[in-house]
Amino acid sequence: MSYADRVFIDMCRDIIDNGTDTQGEKVRPHWPDGTLAYTIKKFGVVNRYRPAGEFPALTLRRTAIKSATDEILWIWQKKSNNIHDLNSHIWDEWADEDGSIGKAYGYQMGVKHIYKEGEFDMIDRVIWDLKNNPYSRRIMTNIYNFQDLHEMNLYPCAYSMTFNVTKNKETGKLILNGILNQRSQDVLAANNWNVVQYSILLMMIAQVCDMEVGELVHVIADCHIYDRHVPIIEELIRREPLPAPKVWLTPDIKNFYDFKPEDVHVEGYETHEQIKDIPIAI
C-alpha cells in the first residue's frame, strides 16, 4: 500500500468530516460558469514524506510525474513566468495575451539579491549555502513578494521552501530536508502534484550537493476541497491503494541546470483509472 495514498485518504476524510464549509460566505474563487466556488477547509494541515524511502506518488489516480517535473523546472530552473516556456497548459487561465503570468513564480526566483558573498538569485543562493554553509538556518526561498503582488496574475500558493541539513549517524553523510509552505491548496487538483514536484526538487538539489535525501514536510495553511470536487474525492478515496512506484534521477548529473524531465525515471507506476475533466476554480 502506498504511504502517499494513505496520507491522502486520511487528509481528505478529515477535511470532509471535520472541516469548515464556506457555503454562503464571501469568497473570491468562481467556476468558469460564474458560480461562486465554495470549499470545505481545514487549517494547518501538515504531512510528512520520505521520497528516498518510498516515492510519494498517488496510485488512487495517476499523477503526471514528468509534467509535474517540467513545471517545477519552469519555475526553479528556467525561472520563467511565460507559459510558452512550459510544456503543458495548466497556467493558461492566468496568462495574458503574451503568455506572461506577471511577476509571479519563476520571475521571483530569478531576481538577484545582494549578499556579502556577491549577487545570487534564490535558487543559486540555496545551492551555494548548501555547499558552503550547510548547517545554516537561513537556507530558504520566498516568492511571496508583497511589493510585486499587484503585478501577479495569481498570488503564489506554494510560496516558500526551507532547507535544513541533518546527518546520517552511520555513514556521516549529510541529509537534505525541506519544508514546503503553502498558503492555500486545492486538494484534488494540486495536492499530490505539489508533493511529487517538491520531492523531485529535493532529490535534485540533494544530488547536486552530494547529500542524501531526507524528509519533505508539507505545510498547508488553508487545505480545501471545492464543493464540486467532493463527490469525486469520495469516489477516489474508496479505491484500494496500490504499491508505490520507484523514482530515481539520472545519477551522473551534478549541475542543477542540467536536469531535464527525462532525467526523472519512473518504474512500476501502476494506478487506478485517471479522473478526467476535473473542474478548476479560478
Secondary structure as UniProt FT lines:
FT   HELIX           3..18
FT   STRAND          20..21
FT   TURN            23..24
FT   TURN            32..33
FT   STRAND          39..49
FT   TURN            51..53
FT   HELIX           65..76
FT   HELIX           83..85
FT   TURN            90..91
FT   HELIX           92..94
FT   TURN            97..98
FT   HELIX           106..110
FT   STRAND          113..115
FT   TURN            116..117
FT   STRAND          118..120
FT   HELIX           122..132
FT   TURN            134..135
FT   STRAND          140..142
FT   HELIX           146..151
FT   STRAND          158..167
FT   TURN            169..171
FT   STRAND          174..186
FT   HELIX           187..208
FT   TURN            209..210
FT   STRAND          212..226
FT   HELIX           227..229
FT   HELIX           230..236
FT   TURN            237..238
FT   STRAND          246..249
FT   TURN            251..252
FT   HELIX           256..258
FT   HELIX           261..263
FT   STRAND          264..267
//
